[in-house]
Amino acid sequence: MSASLIGRCLCGNVTYDTGSEPLWITICYCRFCQRATGSDRMIEPIFERDSFVLSGSDAKAYTLPSDGSGKNINVHFCSSCGTKLALTFERWPDRIGIYIGTLDDPRSITATVGNTKHIFVSEARSGTILPPGFKTFDRHATENDGTPIEPTVYATPCIVGG
């Protein structure tokens, strides 16, 4: 994986350069992420915000409070085609997460046991399979004050609601 990754919206009017490799990957099953992606989860590589560059005059942001933390989340999207590209957070002002499918090469980032956590598994659809060895959390991985929460790590695949 290169130190910098490039992505864009469907129409190409908004692009980004991550400026670095991801700090970690979050796979989130919360209702917000389900609605935002139209899928059962969001795969969200997280980057340092200060090296990230979002370009294009069509870039806009929609702000709403998180059901999980109560802190604002900013959804960055293209106002021409509607593609959601990135998330910034009041809770973590120095971080930015991307929608992995907007990368020019989404395969350039691999979710591994060492770099990935699964969060909000309490809201995952019944039948979701959580892989063994990965850190999983019923909700967030930290308290609102930043205190880490102890993860659950399954030795074998775990079927949610099964």
Secondary structure as the mmCIF struct_conf table of DSSP 4:
data_model
#
loop_
_struct_conf.conf_type_id
_struct_conf.id
_struct_conf.beg_label_comp_id
_struct_conf.beg_label_asym_id
_struct_conf.beg_label_seq_id
_struct_conf.end_label_comp_id
_struct_conf.end_label_asym_id
_struct_conf.end_label_seq_id
BEND BEND1 ALA A 3 ALA A 3
STRN STRN1 ILE A 6 ARG A 8
BEND BEND2 LEU A 10 VAL A 14
STRN STRN2 THR A 15 ASP A 17
BEND BEND3 GLY A 19 SER A 20
BEND BEND4 LEU A 23 LEU A 23
STRN STRN3 TRP A 24 CYS A 28
BEND BEND5 CYS A 30 CYS A 30
HELX_RH_AL_P HELX_RH_AL_P1 ARG A 31 THR A 37
TURN_TY1_P TURN_TY1_P1 GLY A 38 GLY A 38
BEND BEND6 SER A 39 ASP A 40
STRN STRN4 MET A 42 GLU A 48
HELX_RH_3T_P HELX_RH_3T_P1 ARG A 49 SER A 51
STRN STRN5 VAL A 53 SER A 55
TURN_TY1_P TURN_TY1_P2 SER A 57 ASP A 58
STRN STRN6 ALA A 59 PRO A 65
TURN_TY1_P TURN_TY1_P3 ASP A 67 SER A 69
BEND BEND7 GLY A 70 LYS A 71
STRN STRN7 ASN A 72 CYS A 78
TURN_TY1_P TURN_TY1_P4 SER A 79 CYS A 81
STRN STRN8 LYS A 84 PHE A 89
BEND BEND8 GLU A 90 TRP A 92
TURN_TY1_P TURN_TY1_P5 PRO A 93 ASP A 94
STRN STRN9 ARG A 95 ILE A 98
HELX_RH_3T_P HELX_RH_3T_P2 ILE A 100 THR A 102
STRN STRN10 LEU A 103 LEU A 103
BEND BEND9 ASP A 104 ASP A 105
HELX_RH_3T_P HELX_RH_3T_P3 PRO A 106 SER A 108
BEND BEND10 ILE A 109 ILE A 109
TURN_TY1_P TURN_TY1_P6 VAL A 113 ASN A 115
STRN STRN11 THR A 116 ILE A 119
HELX_RH_3T_P HELX_RH_3T_P4 VAL A 121 GLU A 123
BEND BEND11 ALA A 124 ALA A 124
HELX_LH_PP_P HELX_LH_PP_P1 ARG A 125 ARG A 125
TURN_TY1_P TURN_TY1_P7 SER A 126 GLY A 127
HELX_LH_PP_P HELX_LH_PP_P2 THR A 128 THR A 128
STRN STRN12 ILE A 129 LEU A 130
HELX_LH_PP_P HELX_LH_PP_P3 PRO A 131 PRO A 131
TURN_TY1_P TURN_TY1_P8 PRO A 132 GLY A 133
BEND BEND12 PHE A 134 PHE A 134
STRN STRN13 LYS A 135 THR A 136
BEND BEND13 ASP A 138 ARG A 139
BEND BEND14 ALA A 141 ALA A 141
STRN STRN14 THR A 142 THR A 142
TURN_TY1_P TURN_TY1_P9 ASN A 144 ASP A 145
BEND BEND15 GLY A 146 GLY A 146
HELX_LH_PP_P HELX_LH_PP_P4 THR A 147 THR A 147
STRN STRN15 PRO A 148 PRO A 148
HELX_LH_PP_P HELX_LH_PP_P5 ILE A 149 PRO A 151
STRN STRN16 THR A 152 VAL A 153
BEND BEND16 ALA A 155 THR A 156
STRN STRN17 CYS A 158 ILE A 159
TURN_TY1_P TURN_TY1_P10 VAL A 160 GLY A 161
#
